[in-house]
């Protein structure tokens, strides 16, 4: 039974790591879009002048 539990813990560790990577990538993508929006607005203002 201990062997099955250790395999279960390892599986949960792998799944948790994948979920953390996916969530982190979406968070990074969101912050990059937040940074891109002000820069693009500033560039439009500079082009209009």
DSSP file (Angstrom, degrees, kcal/mol; ACC not computed):
  #  RESIDUE AA STRUCTURE BP1 BP2  ACC     N-H-->O    O-->H-N    N-H-->O    O-->H-N    TCO  KAPPA ALPHA  PHI   PSI    X-CA   Y-CA   Z-CA
    1    1 A X     >        0   0    0      0, 0.0     4,-2.2     0, 0.0     5,-0.2   0.000 360.0 360.0 360.0 -33.9    0.0    0.0    0.0
    2    2 A X  H  >  +     0   0    0      1,-0.2     4,-2.4     2,-0.2     5,-0.2   0.879 360.0  54.4 -64.0 -35.4    2.9    2.4    0.7
    3    3 A X  H  > S+     0   0    0      1,-0.2     4,-2.0     2,-0.2    -1,-0.2   0.904 107.9  49.0 -65.0 -40.4    4.1    2.0   -2.9
    4    4 A X  H  > S+     0   0    0      1,-0.2     4,-2.3     2,-0.2    -1,-0.2   0.897 111.1  50.6 -65.2 -40.0    0.6    3.0   -4.2
    5    5 A X  H  X S+     0   0    0     -4,-2.2     4,-2.6     2,-0.2    -2,-0.2   0.908 109.2  50.3 -64.6 -40.9    0.6    6.0   -2.0
    6    6 A X  H  X S+     0   0    0     -4,-2.4     4,-2.2     1,-0.2    -1,-0.2   0.896 110.9  49.1 -66.1 -37.8    4.0    7.1   -3.1
    7    7 A X  H  X S+     0   0    0     -4,-2.0     4,-2.5     2,-0.2    -1,-0.2   0.905 110.9  51.4 -65.0 -40.2    2.9    6.8   -6.8
    8    8 A X  H  X S+     0   0    0     -4,-2.3     4,-2.4     2,-0.2    -2,-0.2   0.912 109.9  48.4 -62.4 -43.6   -0.2    8.8   -6.0
    9    9 A X  H  X S+     0   0    0     -4,-2.6     4,-2.3     2,-0.2    -1,-0.2   0.904 111.6  50.0 -63.8 -41.1    1.8   11.6   -4.3
   10   10 A X  H  X S+     0   0    0     -4,-2.2     4,-2.2     2,-0.2    -2,-0.2   0.912 110.7  49.6 -63.3 -42.3    4.2   11.7   -7.3
   11   11 A X  H  X S+     0   0    0     -4,-2.5     4,-2.6     2,-0.2    -2,-0.2   0.910 111.3  48.7 -63.1 -43.1    1.2   11.9   -9.7
   12   12 A X  H  X S+     0   0    0     -4,-2.4     4,-2.7     1,-0.2    -1,-0.2   0.886 110.0  53.1 -63.4 -38.7   -0.3   14.7   -7.7
   13   13 A X  H  X S+     0   0    0     -4,-2.3     4,-2.0     2,-0.2    -2,-0.2   0.914 110.7  46.2 -62.1 -43.8    3.1   16.5   -7.7
   14   14 A X  H  X S+     0   0    0     -4,-2.2     4,-2.3     2,-0.2    -2,-0.2   0.938 114.5  46.5 -64.7 -47.8    3.3   16.2  -11.5
   15   15 A X  H  X S+     0   0    0     -4,-2.6     4,-2.4     1,-0.2    -2,-0.2   0.913 112.2  50.9 -63.3 -42.4   -0.3   17.4  -12.1
   16   16 A X  H  X S+     0   0    0     -4,-2.7     4,-2.3     1,-0.2    -1,-0.2   0.892 109.9  50.6 -62.3 -39.4    0.2   20.3   -9.6
   17   17 A X  H  X S+     0   0    0     -4,-2.0     4,-2.3     2,-0.2    -2,-0.2   0.911 110.3  48.8 -64.6 -42.8    3.4   21.4  -11.4
   18   18 A X  H  X S+     0   0    0     -4,-2.3     4,-2.4     2,-0.2    -2,-0.2   0.917 111.9  49.2 -63.4 -42.6    1.7   21.4  -14.8
   19   19 A X  H  X S+     0   0    0     -4,-2.4     4,-2.8     1,-0.2     5,-0.2   0.914 110.8  50.6 -62.7 -42.3   -1.2   23.4  -13.4
   20   20 A X  H  X S+     0   0    0     -4,-2.3     4,-2.5     1,-0.2    -1,-0.2   0.899 110.8  48.9 -63.3 -40.0    1.2   25.9  -11.9
   21   21 A X  H  X S+     0   0    0     -4,-2.3     4,-2.2     2,-0.2    -2,-0.2   0.920 113.2  46.9 -65.2 -43.5    3.1   26.3  -15.2
   22   22 A X  H  X S+     0   0    0     -4,-2.4     4,-2.0     2,-0.2    -2,-0.2   0.938 114.9  45.4 -64.9 -46.9   -0.1   26.8  -17.1
   23   23 A X  H  X S+     0   0    0     -4,-2.8     4,-2.3     1,-0.2    -2,-0.2   0.910 113.1  51.2 -63.7 -41.8   -1.5   29.4  -14.7
   24   24 A X  H  X S+     0   0    0     -4,-2.5     4,-2.6    -5,-0.2    -1,-0.2   0.884 107.7  52.3 -62.6 -38.8    1.8   31.2  -14.5
   25   25 A X  H  X S+     0   0    0     -4,-2.2     4,-2.5     1,-0.2    -1,-0.2   0.901 110.1  48.3 -66.2 -39.0    2.0   31.4  -18.3
   26   26 A X  H  X S+     0   0    0     -4,-2.0     4,-2.3     2,-0.2    -1,-0.2   0.897 111.8  50.1 -66.5 -38.4   -1.4   33.0  -18.4
   27   27 A X  H  X S+     0   0    0     -4,-2.3     4,-2.3     2,-0.2    -2,-0.2   0.918 112.2  46.9 -65.1 -42.4   -0.5   35.4  -15.7
   28   28 A X  H  X S+     0   0    0     -4,-2.6     4,-2.3     2,-0.2    -2,-0.2   0.914 111.9  50.9 -64.5 -42.2    2.7   36.4  -17.5
   29   29 A X  H  X S+     0   0    0     -4,-2.5     4,-2.0     1,-0.2    -2,-0.2   0.903 110.3  50.3 -62.0 -40.7    0.8   36.8  -20.8
   30   30 A X  H  X S+     0   0    0     -4,-2.3     4,-2.0     1,-0.2    -2,-0.2   0.908 110.9  47.4 -64.6 -42.6   -1.8   39.0  -19.0
   31   31 A X  H  X S+     0   0    0     -4,-2.3     4,-2.2     1,-0.2    -1,-0.2   0.867 109.6  54.0 -68.9 -34.1    0.9   41.3  -17.5
   32   32 A X  H  X S+     0   0    0     -4,-2.3     4,-2.1     2,-0.2    -1,-0.2   0.909 109.3  48.2 -65.0 -39.7    2.7   41.5  -20.9
   33   33 A X  H  X S+     0   0    0     -4,-2.0     4,-1.9     2,-0.2    -2,-0.2   0.876 109.7  53.1 -66.9 -36.0   -0.6   42.6  -22.5
   34   34 A X  H  X S+     0   0    0     -4,-2.0     4,-1.0     1,-0.2    -2,-0.2   0.890 112.0  45.3 -64.9 -37.5   -1.1   45.2  -19.7
   35   35 A X  H  X S+     0   0    0     -4,-2.2     4,-1.2     1,-0.2    -2,-0.2   0.841 111.0  54.1 -73.1 -32.3    2.4   46.5  -20.4
   36   36 A X  H  X S+     0   0    0     -4,-2.1     4,-2.5     1,-0.2     5,-0.2   0.868  99.5  61.5 -70.7 -35.9    1.8   46.6  -24.1
   37   37 A X  H  X S+     0   0    0     -4,-1.9     4,-2.1     1,-0.2     5,-0.2   0.933 105.5  43.1 -62.8 -49.7   -1.4   48.7  -24.0
   38   38 A X  H  X S+     0   0    0     -4,-1.0     4,-2.3     1,-0.2    -1,-0.2   0.901 115.1  51.6 -63.0 -37.1    0.1   51.8  -22.4
   39   39 A X  H  X S+     0   0    0     -4,-1.2     4,-2.3     1,-0.2    -2,-0.2   0.910 109.5  48.7 -65.1 -41.0    3.2   51.6  -24.7
   40   40 A X  H  X S+     0   0    0     -4,-2.5     4,-2.0     1,-0.2    -1,-0.2   0.880 111.3  50.4 -67.8 -36.3    1.0   51.3  -27.8
   41   41 A X  H  X S+     0   0    0     -4,-2.1     4,-2.1    -5,-0.2    -1,-0.2   0.901 110.8  49.1 -67.3 -39.2   -1.1   54.3  -26.7
   42   42 A X  H  X S+     0   0    0     -4,-2.3     4,-2.4     1,-0.2    -2,-0.2   0.904 109.8  51.6 -64.7 -40.3    2.1   56.4  -26.1
   43   43 A X  H  X S+     0   0    0     -4,-2.3     4,-2.1     1,-0.2    -1,-0.2   0.883 108.6  51.1 -64.6 -37.9    3.4   55.4  -29.5
   44   44 A X  H  X S+     0   0    0     -4,-2.0     4,-1.8     2,-0.2    -1,-0.2   0.910 110.2  49.7 -64.5 -41.2    0.1   56.5  -31.1
   45   45 A X  H  X S+     0   0    0     -4,-2.1     4,-1.4     1,-0.2    -2,-0.2   0.907 110.4  49.8 -63.6 -41.2    0.3   59.8  -29.3
   46   46 A X  H  < S+     0   0    0     -4,-2.4    -1,-0.2     1,-0.2    -2,-0.2   0.889 110.6  50.1 -64.9 -38.3    3.9   60.3  -30.5
   47   47 A X  H  < S+     0   0    0     -4,-2.1    -1,-0.2     1,-0.2    -2,-0.2   0.833 107.4  54.5 -69.2 -31.8    3.0   59.5  -34.1
   48   48 A X  H  <        0   0    0     -4,-1.8    -1,-0.2     1,-0.3    -2,-0.2   0.792 360.0 360.0 -72.7 -27.5    0.1   62.0  -34.0
   49   49 A X     <        0   0    0     -4,-1.4    -1,-0.3    -5,-0.1    -2,-0.2   0.503 360.0 360.0 -74.3 360.0    2.4   64.9  -32.9
